[in-house]
Amino acid sequence: MKKVTLYEFESPDIKISMEIYFNEKNELIFDGYDMGKKVSEAMGDSDYEYTYCIKYEEAEKMANFFDIDIADRMAFLKEIKNRFNGNSAYSEFGAFMRENNIQFDAFTWR
């Protein structure tokens, strides 16, 4: 399973990692993970995980918006990275899906 890193950041107070990939069920997965002192101060725990799970049919809708052939998965994942990167990638990606009626499940763990 090939993953594309959307954003990474590390300092003494926080480490942030966001990746996107297709899982073994052919679902598009956005995985984010923040950990460190700043997370503990904000959330009360030292780590915070957040995920979007998008069924393949919904990912196809997204590929159509981007005018990308979803069969070329790496091109599709890289297009997502081109559009959604930086510390706000998770929020911006979620807003894009809501605005374009792309169905998804969101999960967070603290």
N, C-alpha and C positions, 0 to 999 in steps of 0.2 A: 504494500500500500504506500504510494508516494504522497508525501505531504509537502505543502508549500507554506513557508513561514511568512505570515503577514506582518508581524511586528515582534521585535524583541528589544528589551531594555533591561539593563542591570545597573544598580547602584548599591551602595552599602545598605540603603534602607528598603529597597524594593527590587524584585525581579518580576518582569512581565513577559509572557510568551503567548502568542496567538498563531494558530495553524489552521489550515483548511485542507480537507482530503475527502476521498470517497472511502467508506468502510466496506467490509465484506458483504453487507446487505445492499450495496449500491446506493447508499444514502450519502448525501453531501453533509459533512460534519465540520463545524467551526468550533474549535477547542481553544479556550483561553484559560490562562492560569496566572494569578498574581500571588506573590508571597513576600513576606518580610515585615519589618517593623511598621512601615506605613499602612500596610493592610491590617495589621493587628490593631493599630490605633483607630482606624476607620471602621473596621468590621467586628472587632472583638476576637478575632482569630487570626492566626498568622498566614493562612492561605485562603484563597477564594478562587473557585473554578466556575466557569460559565461556558455553556455549549448551546449551539443551534444544531438541530437535526432536521434536514430537509430531504423529503422523499425524492426519488429520482425524477418522477414526473414534474415535480415543482422545480427541480434544478433545470430541467429542460426549458421551462418557461423563462427562467433567468438567462439561460444561454441564448434564447431567442431575443431577449432585450439587448444582450451584448453583441448580437449578430456573430456568435461563435458556434461552431459545431461541437456539441457536447461529447461526441465520440472521440475528439482529441482532448482527452481529460487534462493533460498538462497545460495546453493552451487555455482551456477554460479556467483552470485554477490560477494560472498566471494573470488572466484578465481580471479575476476577482482581486488579486493582489494589487494590480494597477489601479483599481478603483477604490479599494478599501484597505488602507494601511495606516500605520500610525497608531497612537494610543487610543483613538476614538473608533477604530475599525469595527469593533463589536457593535457599538451603538449605531454607527452609520449603516452597517450591513443590515441590522434589524430594521432600521427606518426604511431602507430601500425595499426590503421584502414586504413590509406593511403597506407602503405606498403603492406597490405594484401587485398586491393581492397574491403574493406567493406564500403559501401555507408552510408553517414550520412549527417545530416544538422547541421551546427554550427551557433550559435547566440551569440552575445555579446551586452551588454547594459552598457552605461556609463552615 
